[in-house]
Each structure stands twice: as structure tokens, then as C-alpha cells.
Amino acid sequence: MGNDLSSSTARTLIPLDDSVCWQLYNGVNERSEPISIFIAKQTFSVECRRSIQFLKTIRHPNIIKFLTGFKTFVDHDSFIADCVHPLANKLHTNDTDTSAKICLGLYQLSQALEFLHEKTSISHNNICLLSLYISLNGIWKLGNFECACRYDNLTKKYLSSLKMIRAEECITPEENEKDSTDFDKEEIYAIDVYAFGTLIRHLMTIVNVDGKRFYLYIE
């Protein structure tokens, strides 16, 4: 696979929320295989570079699969991944808008989080709808690792420096306390767990699903 945009013979700009640090294009490579191309916005070059470094070293079926990195002709950090779409763009389609499929997706996200915390000691720190993508075969994938951090380096000061790009609903009440004490392991784990809970509540408000059945699936 080539390491620049010329390796894609067809590209379509995929709409993303303005707060997302990337531009996303979907296309095909020289072997006519579907791919996604993530191009860092210049304003967030440092954060996007951090995300790329994490994705290079992480392999899990429910995390976006990094294939190769490259620089654009204007020197923006970018990478090619297996083809995905923003989950937010697909929630109101017949393929996704059902209680069972959303619960399956949440289970897939929980598997990604368990892997990050139990196997790699990495906290994502921005679990929200805008960090979720869906593959061509309906698998939910976690992306947007701009705020991620290994346990050993995670402090309240670090998280505070990222408030501009973190979703507000991901910020735990403890982070706003004046106590400057660093997190212990349980508190670090709770950051993503808290955001996971707020994500479930958010999905319930924007997707037309049977609430009673939804909670039965979760149980």
C-alpha cells in the first residue's frame, strides 16, 4: 500500500462533528479494498500524533485498525485504517437503530475498554459518541485516542490540559475537585466507566428504541 493519498483511487469526504480532531475520507486502495483515511487538522497536530502512536501499538477487533501512516503534501499527520464510518452518522438507519444491535455495539465497546485497562493500562479518557465508528460489517470500533494516556502518566493536570477537546460528558465530578491529588488505579478505571455510563444515557435520548427492551438486553 502506498503511503500517500495517491494510494486511494477514489475518495469521499465523510462528515464529522467540527469538534473532532480529524478529517475523514473513505475510498479504496490500489487493490480496490475499502479503506478510511484520517487526516489531522493542523490545530490538533500534537493530539493527533499522540493518537497515531497509540493506534500503531494496539490491536483489538473493537479498536480502529491502523494500517500505515503518512504525511500529506502540507505535512499533516495522517493514517490509513480499515474502512469505517462515524457511528453518529449511522444511528438512524435500519441497520443500526435497534435495541439488540445497539446493545451488541455497547458490549463490543466494553470489550475494547476491558482490553485497554486490563491488558495495556491505557485510559482512553474520551469515551463518547464522536469517538465511535462502525465497520462495513456492523462492528463498533473505538477511535480518537487523542486524550489517551498510560496509567503511569495520567494526572489531573494532564486531563485539565485536554478539556478543549474532551467531550464534557466524559469529565468525572472528581476531576473538578480542588484536591490536586493524582488518581489511584481504581479512579483511573472509573474515568472511562463513568463516560461509558453517560454514553448509554445519551444513546437512549437520541435513538428511537424500546427503552424497556434496551435495559433487558443490558442486563
C-alpha positions as CSV (number, residue, x, y, z in Angstrom):
1,M,0.0,0.0,0.0
2,G,1.3,3.4,-0.9
3,N,2.0,6.0,1.9
4,D,0.1,9.0,0.4
5,L,-3.3,9.9,-0.9
6,S,-2.4,8.7,-4.3
7,S,-2.8,5.1,-3.0
8,S,-6.5,5.7,-2.9
9,T,-8.2,5.7,-6.4
10,A,-11.5,7.2,-5.1
11,R,-12.1,9.3,-2.0
12,T,-15.3,10.6,-0.4
13,L,-15.2,13.2,2.4
14,I,-17.2,11.8,5.4
15,P,-18.9,14.4,7.6
16,L,-17.6,14.6,11.1
17,D,-18.5,16.9,14.0
18,D,-16.4,20.1,14.0
19,S,-15.0,19.2,17.4
20,V,-13.3,16.1,16.1
21,C,-9.6,16.4,15.5
22,W,-9.6,14.7,12.1
23,Q,-10.9,14.9,8.6
24,L,-12.1,11.5,7.4
25,Y,-12.1,10.2,3.8
26,N,-13.3,6.8,2.7
27,G,-12.1,5.3,-0.5
28,V,-10.3,2.3,-1.9
29,N,-6.6,1.4,-2.2
30,E,-4.7,0.2,-5.3
31,R,-6.2,-3.3,-4.7
32,S,-9.7,-1.9,-4.7
33,E,-10.0,-2.7,-0.9
34,P,-12.2,-0.2,1.1
35,I,-10.1,2.0,3.4
36,S,-10.5,5.0,5.7
37,I,-8.0,7.9,5.6
38,F,-7.7,10.0,8.7
39,I,-6.0,13.4,8.2
40,A,-5.1,15.5,11.2
41,K,-6.4,19.0,11.5
42,Q,-3.5,21.4,11.8
43,T,-4.9,22.9,15.0
44,F,-4.7,19.5,16.7
45,S,-1.4,18.1,15.3
46,V,0.1,17.3,18.7
47,E,-3.0,15.4,19.9
48,C,-3.4,13.6,16.6
49,R,0.2,12.5,16.7
50,R,-0.4,11.0,20.1
51,S,-3.5,9.2,18.8
52,I,-1.5,7.7,15.9
53,Q,1.2,6.5,18.3
54,F,-1.3,4.6,20.4
55,L,-3.1,3.1,17.4
56,K,0.2,1.9,16.0
57,T,0.7,-0.4,19.0
58,I,-2.8,-1.5,19.8
59,R,-4.5,-4.5,18.1
60,H,-8.1,-5.4,19.1
61,P,-11.2,-6.2,17.0
62,N,-13.1,-3.3,18.5
63,I,-10.4,-0.7,18.1
64,I,-9.8,1.1,14.8
65,K,-7.0,-0.9,12.9
66,F,-4.1,1.3,12.0
67,L,-2.6,0.1,8.6
68,T,0.0,2.7,7.7
69,G,0.9,6.3,8.5
70,F,1.9,9.1,6.1
71,K,2.3,12.9,5.8
72,T,0.1,14.9,3.4
73,F,1.7,17.3,1.0
74,V,1.1,20.1,3.6
75,D,2.8,18.0,6.3
76,H,-0.3,16.9,8.2
77,D,0.0,13.7,10.2
78,S,-2.4,11.1,8.7
79,F,-3.0,7.4,8.6
80,I,-4.9,4.7,6.7
81,A,-7.2,2.3,8.5
82,D,-9.7,-0.4,7.7
83,C,-12.9,1.2,6.4
84,V,-15.2,2.7,9.0
85,H,-18.0,5.2,9.3
86,P,-18.7,7.5,12.2
87,L,-21.3,5.7,14.3
88,A,-23.2,9.0,14.8
89,N,-23.9,9.1,11.0
90,K,-25.4,5.6,11.1
91,L,-27.5,5.6,14.2
92,H,-30.8,6.4,12.5
93,T,-30.5,3.8,9.7
94,N,-32.3,0.5,9.7
95,D,-29.0,-1.4,10.1
96,T,-28.2,0.2,13.4
97,D,-31.3,1.6,15.0
98,T,-32.4,-1.4,17.1
99,S,-32.2,-2.2,20.7
100,A,-30.4,-5.5,20.1
101,K,-27.7,-4.1,17.7
102,I,-27.0,-1.1,20.0
103,C,-26.6,-3.4,23.0
104,L,-24.3,-5.6,20.9
105,G,-22.3,-2.5,20.0
106,L,-22.1,-1.4,23.6
107,Y,-20.8,-4.9,24.5
108,Q,-18.2,-4.6,21.8
109,L,-17.1,-1.2,23.2
110,S,-16.9,-2.7,26.7
111,Q,-14.6,-5.4,25.3
112,A,-12.3,-2.7,23.9
113,L,-12.3,-0.9,27.3
114,E,-11.5,-4.1,29.2
115,F,-8.6,-4.7,26.9
116,L,-7.2,-1.2,27.3
117,H,-7.4,-1.1,31.0
118,E,-6.7,-4.8,31.9
119,K,-4.1,-5.6,29.2
120,T,-2.4,-2.3,28.3
121,S,-3.0,0.0,31.3
122,I,-4.3,2.7,29.0
123,S,-7.1,5.1,29.8
124,H,-8.9,6.5,26.7
125,N,-10.4,9.5,28.5
126,N,-12.9,10.5,25.8
127,I,-15.5,7.7,25.6
128,C,-18.3,9.4,23.7
129,L,-20.4,9.0,20.6
130,L,-17.9,11.0,18.5
131,S,-15.1,8.5,19.4
132,L,-17.1,5.6,18.0
133,Y,-17.0,4.2,14.5
134,I,-18.7,1.3,12.7
135,S,-17.2,-1.1,10.2
136,L,-18.8,-2.2,7.0
137,N,-20.0,-5.4,8.6
138,G,-21.5,-3.6,11.6
139,I,-18.7,-3.9,14.2
140,W,-18.3,-1.0,16.6
141,K,-14.8,0.4,16.7
142,L,-13.2,2.8,19.3
143,G,-11.0,5.5,17.8
144,N,-9.9,9.1,18.6
145,F,-7.1,8.3,21.0
146,E,-6.0,12.0,21.3
147,C,-6.7,12.1,25.0
148,A,-5.4,8.6,25.8
149,C,-2.7,8.1,28.4
150,R,-0.9,5.3,30.1
151,Y,-1.7,4.8,33.8
152,D,1.8,5.8,34.9
153,N,1.5,9.3,33.3
154,L,-2.2,10.1,34.0
155,T,-2.7,13.1,36.2
156,K,-5.4,15.7,36.8
157,K,-3.1,18.2,35.3
158,Y,-2.9,16.2,32.1
159,L,-6.6,15.8,31.8
160,S,-7.1,19.5,32.5
161,S,-4.9,20.4,29.6
162,L,-7.2,18.4,27.3
163,K,-10.6,19.9,28.3
164,M,-10.8,21.8,25.0
165,I,-11.0,18.5,23.0
166,R,-12.7,16.2,25.6
167,A,-16.4,15.8,25.5
168,E,-17.9,17.5,28.5
169,E,-19.9,14.4,29.4
170,C,-16.6,12.4,29.8
171,I,-15.3,14.6,32.6
172,T,-15.9,13.0,36.0
173,P,-17.0,15.0,39.0
174,E,-13.7,14.1,40.8
175,E,-11.7,15.9,38.1
176,N,-13.3,19.2,39.1
177,E,-12.5,18.9,42.7
178,K,-9.9,21.3,44.0
179,D,-7.9,18.4,45.5
180,S,-4.8,18.0,43.3
181,T,-4.0,14.5,44.4
182,D,-3.2,12.2,41.5
183,F,-5.5,9.3,40.6
184,D,-5.1,5.8,42.0
185,K,-5.7,2.8,39.7
186,E,-9.4,2.5,40.6
187,E,-10.0,6.2,39.9
188,I,-8.3,5.9,36.6
189,Y,-10.5,3.0,35.6
190,A,-13.6,5.0,36.7
191,I,-12.9,7.7,34.2
192,D,-13.9,5.5,31.2
193,V,-16.6,3.7,33.2
194,Y,-18.2,7.0,34.0
195,A,-18.1,8.1,30.4
196,F,-19.5,4.7,29.2
197,G,-22.5,5.2,31.5
198,T,-23.2,8.7,30.2
199,L,-22.9,7.3,26.6
200,I,-25.6,4.8,27.3
201,R,-27.8,7.5,28.7
202,H,-27.0,9.7,25.6
203,L,-27.9,6.9,23.2
204,M,-31.3,6.4,24.9
205,T,-32.1,10.1,24.3
206,I,-31.2,10.2,20.6
207,V,-32.2,6.8,19.2
208,N,-35.7,5.6,18.9
209,V,-35.5,2.2,20.6
210,D,-37.7,0.4,23.1
211,G,-36.4,1.5,26.4
212,K,-37.7,-1.4,28.4
213,R,-36.2,-3.9,25.9
214,F,-33.0,-1.9,25.8
215,Y,-32.4,-2.3,29.5
216,L,-33.4,-6.0,29.4
217,Y,-30.6,-6.5,26.8
218,I,-28.1,-4.7,29.0
219,E,-29.0,-6.9,32.0
